[in-house]
Amino acid sequence: MSDSTPATQALKKGKVDFSLLHYEYDHEADRVGLQAAEAIGADPAEVFKSLMVELDGKPVCAVVPSDCEVNMKKLAKALGGKRAAMMQPADAERTTGYKVGGISPLGQRKRVPTALDISAMDKALIHINGGQRGLQIKVAPKGLVDFMRCVVADLVR
């Protein structure tokens, strides 16, 4: 497995401090984020999943703790839209350039509006997907927000 993905390249280019963790990806896991948390020995509240969503017909990314579900109404409000719905997996892969289970909010084919759940800001470090299955990026949430210029809001149920 390579340490170089569009996500890690973006962080390097932006001079954002991060570290990488590799783990055994379980193709049969029902909840990929929770499986990643268990595999790396991290609290599920510190491992954030990237969810691709259609907001008023346009792609956006929601980054929420792996042990939570995104609230579509809160996400729509945070990003100034009206109606949000999960993107179909094939559309998410085509939009991001990543495989489902390896989608990162960083280094996507086209930059899309991104919202990070506010709970991340209470933590010194969080884990996000590194752009391939079995790769997590450990990064300070403030550094991520400053780099991505993402919206920070309460996004979960």
Buried (B, 14 or more C-beta within 10 A) or exposed (E): EEEEBBBBEBBEEBEBEBEBBBBEBBEEBEEBBBBBBBBBEBEBBBBBBBBBBBBEEEBBBBBBBBBBEBBBEBBBBBBEBEEBEBBEEEEBBEBBBBEBBBBBBBBBEEEBBBBBBBBBEEBEBBBBBBBBBBBBBBBBBEBBBEBBEBBBBBBBE
